[in-house]
Amino acid sequence: MTTGLWLAVIIVALAVLTETLVFWKRRTLLKAKEQCFRFHDLRDRLQLLNLEGKIRPDSNVYGFLLLTINIAIRNAGVIKMSQLLEISRSVKSSEGHEFGKLQADIGQYPKEVQELASEVLNKFAWMLVANDDLTVWLFKGLRILTEVTNEAVVRGVKWVVSRIVPNHVRVVREANEYARLGQRLARSY
């Protein structure tokens, strides 16, 4: 009976390995196309809000959202870990935006613009981590750990993980900043 069980486990492991090797490139391409499609949809919605007169194209908020969306479209699925932090910082520093000031500026717009801005920032946060499996696990794991345990445990885990994979942790930190701003904006409308 145990020989049959071991044989089944080995067959399943080989099937999973074969599937991963065969469809790896396809899965990566599909992930990139999906990200690109989502951000094209967001850009279309931003332009529709402009046509409806809910946001002006010369406003800082419109410029920030359009820049963020265009960067995400250009780098969907192909961005390298070393470039993630640079891109995140360039989005943050565009036109001297600080997240607090940006949140206040977006708060002055109609509900539809606030909703779109929240969605753009949340999707951008996910794009920052989605291209690397380890970063995705860190992003999701730290969120769950934060909800379930106390601050001391989270701080300890973050310290250990930051020593093992520091670049991944920096990317997760950047993504969390965008996600938190998106969540704060979601509460404002």
C-alpha positions in Angstrom: 0.0 0.0 0.0 2.8 2.5 0.8 4.6 1.7 -2.4 1.4 2.6 -4.4 1.0 5.8 -2.4 4.7 6.8 -3.1 4.2 6.0 -6.7 1.1 8.2 -6.9 2.9 11.1 -5.2 5.8 10.7 -7.6 3.5 10.7 -10.6 1.6 13.8 -9.4 5.0 15.6 -8.8 6.2 14.7 -12.3 2.9 15.8 -13.8 3.1 19.2 -12.0 6.7 19.6 -13.0 5.9 18.8 -16.6 3.0 21.2 -16.6 5.1 23.9 -15.2 7.9 23.4 -17.7 5.5 23.2 -20.7 3.3 26.1 -19.8 5.8 28.4 -18.0 6.3 30.7 -20.9 2.6 30.7 -21.7 1.6 31.5 -18.1 4.0 34.4 -18.0 2.7 35.8 -21.3 -0.9 35.4 -20.2 -0.1 37.2 -16.9 1.5 40.1 -18.8 -1.4 40.4 -21.2 -3.9 40.4 -18.4 -2.0 43.2 -16.6 -1.9 45.2 -19.8 -5.6 44.7 -20.4 -6.5 45.8 -16.9 -4.4 49.0 -17.2 -5.8 49.8 -20.7 -9.3 49.5 -19.2 -8.3 51.9 -16.4 -6.8 54.4 -18.9 -10.0 54.2 -21.0 -12.1 54.9 -17.9 -9.9 57.9 -16.9 -10.3 59.3 -20.4 -14.1 58.8 -20.2 -14.1 60.7 -16.9 -12.2 63.5 -18.7 -14.8 63.6 -21.5 -17.6 63.7 -18.9 -15.9 66.7 -17.3 -15.2 65.1 -14.0 -11.5 65.5 -14.2 -9.4 68.0 -16.2 -6.5 66.8 -18.3 -4.3 69.5 -17.1 -4.8 68.7 -13.4 -2.1 67.1 -11.3 -4.3 64.1 -10.4 -5.0 63.3 -14.0 -1.3 63.6 -14.8 -0.4 61.3 -11.9 -3.0 58.7 -12.7 -2.1 58.7 -16.4 1.6 58.4 -15.7 1.0 55.5 -13.3 -1.2 53.7 -15.8 1.2 54.2 -18.7 4.2 53.0 -16.7 2.2 50.0 -15.7 1.2 49.3 -19.3 4.7 49.6 -20.6 6.1 47.3 -17.9 3.3 44.8 -17.5 4.8 41.3 -17.1 8.3 42.2 -18.2 9.6 44.3 -15.4 12.7 43.1 -13.6 13.1 43.1 -9.9 15.9 45.7 -10.1 13.7 48.1 -12.0 10.7 47.8 -9.7 12.0 50.2 -7.0 13.2 52.7 -9.6 9.8 52.7 -11.3 7.9 53.0 -8.0 10.1 55.9 -7.0 9.6 57.7 -10.3 5.8 57.4 -10.0 6.0 58.7 -6.5 8.2 61.6 -7.4 6.3 62.7 -10.5 5.5 66.4 -10.2 6.6 66.4 -6.6 3.6 64.4 -5.3 3.5 63.2 -1.8 1.0 60.6 -1.0 -0.7 62.7 1.7 -1.0 65.7 -0.7 -2.2 63.4 -3.5 -4.9 61.9 -1.2 -6.1 65.4 -0.4 -6.1 66.4 -4.0 -8.1 63.3 -5.1 -10.5 63.9 -2.3 -11.7 67.1 -4.0 -12.9 65.2 -7.1 -16.2 63.3 -7.6 -16.8 59.8 -6.3 -16.0 58.2 -9.7 -12.5 59.8 -9.9 -11.8 58.7 -6.3 -12.9 55.2 -7.1 -10.8 55.1 -10.2 -7.7 56.4 -8.4 -8.2 53.8 -5.7 -8.4 51.1 -8.2 -5.3 52.4 -10.2 -3.2 52.4 -7.0 -4.3 49.0 -5.9 -3.7 47.5 -9.3 -0.3 49.2 -9.5 0.6 47.7 -6.1 -0.4 44.3 -7.3 1.6 44.8 -10.6 4.7 45.6 -8.6 4.6 42.2 -6.9 2.8 39.9 -9.4 5.8 39.2 -11.7 7.8 37.3 -9.1 6.3 34.3 -7.2 8.4 34.8 -4.1 7.4 38.4 -3.9 3.7 37.5 -4.3 4.0 35.0 -1.4 5.7 37.6 0.8 3.1 40.2 -0.1 0.2 37.9 0.7 1.9 36.2 3.7 2.7 39.5 5.4 -0.8 40.7 5.0 -2.3 37.6 6.5 0.4 37.6 9.3 -0.5 41.2 10.1 -4.1 40.4 10.5 -3.6 37.2 12.5 -0.7 38.0 14.9 0.6 40.9 17.0 3.1 43.6 15.9 6.1 42.0 17.6 5.8 38.8 15.6 5.3 40.7 12.3 8.3 42.8 13.1 10.4 39.7 13.8 9.3 38.0 10.6 10.0 41.1 8.6 13.5 41.4 10.1 14.3 37.7 9.3 12.9 37.9 5.7 14.6 41.2 5.0 18.0 39.6 5.8 17.3 36.7 3.4 15.7 38.5 0.4 16.1 42.3 0.9 15.1 43.3 -2.7 11.9 41.4 -2.5 11.1 43.0 0.9 11.7 46.5 -0.5 9.4 45.8 -3.4 6.7 44.5 -1.0 7.1 47.6 1.1 6.7 49.9 -2.0 3.6 47.9 -3.1 2.1 48.2 0.4 2.4 51.9 0.3 0.4 52.1 -2.9 -2.1 49.6 -1.6 -2.6 51.6 1.7 -3.2 54.8 -0.3 -5.7 53.0 -2.5 -7.5 51.7 0.6 -7.5 55.1 2.2 -9.0 56.6 -1.0 -11.6 53.8 -1.2 -12.9 54.9 2.2 -13.2 58.5 1.1 -16.0 57.9 -1.4 
